Amino acid sequence: MIGSAGKDERDSGMAMKLIETIPLRNGLTVEVQDLSRPIAADTAKVELLFRVKVPLNPGDWTCPAHYETVRKVFGDELRFEYRAGRSFVRDAAVDAVSRELRDAFRRDLLAYLSRPDFPRRFSLSKYREIEANPYRYREFLKES
């Protein structure tokens, strides 16, 4: 669901195509990327990536050291990412399945992502992620 530190989809060699942007009430924007690809003669894997860039705000933190830890690992901008997909979709149904996936995202996640406190809560959750899995981030956390 959420991308890992220092990684970007461009690094994976996947072709991404921006198909929609959705402005949110809290000032953030959802970018909808199409990662679909053919998998057999007349079928495709329909896959969508929903990405929200969340600026890291020092004002959201009561402990400056926690803010600095998150900034060191993830940079000044965090990313919320959600993927939805379906395999072995007949070519004639690709557009309809893509619409279904976007409609489901809107129905299930848009209200959550639009909340005024989403950026702050998401930022704080990244610190908890680092604390729970320090081994994943050890290269970023080494003392200089």
C-alpha positions as CSV (number, residue, x, y, z in Angstrom):
1,M,0.0,0.0,0.0
2,I,2.7,2.5,1.0
3,G,5.9,2.9,-0.9
4,S,9.2,2.2,0.7
5,A,11.9,4.8,1.5
6,G,14.1,6.0,-1.3
7,K,12.2,4.0,-4.0
8,D,10.2,5.4,-6.9
9,E,8.2,3.6,-9.5
10,R,10.4,5.1,-12.2
11,D,13.2,3.0,-10.8
12,S,11.3,-0.3,-11.5
13,G,11.1,0.1,-15.3
14,M,7.3,0.1,-15.2
15,A,5.6,2.4,-17.7
16,M,3.3,4.8,-15.9
17,K,0.7,7.0,-17.6
18,L,-1.1,9.7,-15.7
19,I,-4.8,9.3,-16.4
20,E,-6.4,11.5,-13.8
21,T,-5.7,14.0,-11.0
22,I,-8.2,14.4,-8.1
23,P,-7.9,17.6,-6.0
24,L,-8.8,17.0,-2.3
25,R,-10.4,19.4,0.2
26,N,-7.3,19.4,2.4
27,G,-5.1,20.8,-0.4
28,L,-3.5,17.5,-1.5
29,T,-4.0,15.9,-4.9
30,V,-4.4,12.3,-5.9
31,E,-2.5,11.3,-9.0
32,V,-4.0,8.2,-10.8
33,Q,-1.4,6.3,-12.8
34,D,-2.2,3.5,-15.2
35,L,0.3,0.6,-15.0
36,S,-1.8,-1.8,-17.1
37,R,-0.1,-4.1,-19.5
38,P,-0.9,-7.0,-21.8
39,I,-0.4,-10.5,-20.3
40,A,-1.6,-12.8,-23.0
41,A,-3.0,-12.7,-26.6
42,D,-6.3,-11.1,-25.7
43,T,-6.0,-10.2,-22.0
44,A,-4.4,-7.6,-19.9
45,K,-3.5,-6.9,-16.3
46,V,-5.4,-3.7,-15.3
47,E,-3.4,-2.0,-12.6
48,L,-3.8,1.5,-11.2
49,L,-1.5,3.4,-8.8
50,F,-3.1,6.1,-6.7
51,R,-0.5,8.4,-5.3
52,V,-0.8,11.4,-2.9
53,K,2.3,13.5,-2.2
54,V,2.2,14.7,1.4
55,P,4.6,17.5,2.4
56,L,6.4,16.9,5.7
57,N,5.5,19.8,8.0
58,P,7.7,20.5,11.0
59,G,4.7,22.1,12.7
60,D,3.0,18.7,13.0
61,W,5.6,17.4,15.4
62,T,5.9,17.8,19.2
63,C,9.4,16.2,19.1
64,P,11.8,17.8,16.6
65,A,14.0,14.7,16.7
66,H,11.2,12.5,15.4
67,Y,10.6,15.0,12.6
68,E,14.3,14.9,11.7
69,T,14.3,11.1,11.7
70,V,11.4,11.0,9.2
71,R,12.9,13.7,7.0
72,K,16.2,11.8,7.0
73,V,14.5,8.6,5.8
74,F,11.8,9.9,3.5
75,G,12.8,13.4,2.6
76,D,10.7,16.6,2.7
77,E,7.8,14.9,0.9
78,L,6.0,11.6,1.8
79,R,4.0,9.5,-0.5
80,F,0.8,7.6,0.2
81,E,0.4,4.9,-2.4
82,Y,-2.4,2.5,-3.1
83,R,-2.5,0.0,-5.9
84,A,-5.6,-1.7,-7.3
85,G,-5.7,-4.2,-10.1
86,R,-7.2,-7.2,-11.8
87,S,-5.5,-9.8,-13.9
88,F,-6.7,-11.6,-17.0
89,V,-9.1,-8.9,-18.1
90,R,-10.3,-9.3,-21.7
91,D,-9.1,-6.5,-23.9
92,A,-12.7,-5.4,-24.6
93,A,-13.3,-4.9,-20.8
94,V,-10.1,-3.0,-19.9
95,D,-11.7,0.5,-19.8
96,A,-14.7,-0.7,-17.8
97,V,-12.5,-2.4,-15.2
98,S,-10.3,0.7,-15.0
99,R,-13.4,2.7,-14.2
100,E,-14.6,0.2,-11.6
101,L,-11.2,0.4,-9.8
102,R,-11.3,4.2,-9.8
103,D,-14.9,4.2,-8.6
104,A,-14.0,1.8,-5.8
105,F,-11.1,4.0,-4.8
106,R,-13.3,7.1,-4.7
107,R,-16.0,5.2,-2.6
108,D,-13.5,3.6,-0.2
109,L,-10.6,6.0,0.3
110,L,-11.3,9.5,-0.9
111,A,-13.1,10.7,2.2
112,Y,-10.2,9.4,4.4
113,L,-7.5,11.1,2.2
114,S,-9.5,14.3,2.2
115,R,-9.7,14.7,6.0
116,P,-8.0,17.9,7.2
117,D,-5.8,15.9,9.6
118,F,-4.7,13.3,7.1
119,P,-1.3,14.9,6.3
120,R,-0.4,15.2,10.0
121,R,-1.6,11.7,10.9
122,F,0.1,10.1,7.9
123,S,3.4,11.9,8.7
124,L,3.3,10.7,12.3
125,S,2.5,7.1,11.1
126,K,5.8,7.2,9.1
127,Y,7.7,7.7,12.4
128,R,5.9,4.8,14.0
129,E,6.8,2.7,10.9
130,I,10.5,3.5,11.3
131,E,10.3,2.7,15.0
132,A,8.6,-0.6,14.4
133,N,11.0,-1.7,11.5
134,P,14.3,0.0,12.1
135,Y,16.2,-2.7,10.2
136,R,14.4,-1.6,7.0
137,Y,15.8,1.9,7.4
138,R,19.2,1.3,9.0
139,E,21.1,2.7,6.0
140,F,19.3,6.0,6.5
141,L,19.6,6.0,10.3
142,K,23.4,5.5,10.5
143,E,25.1,8.2,12.6
144,S,27.2,10.6,10.5
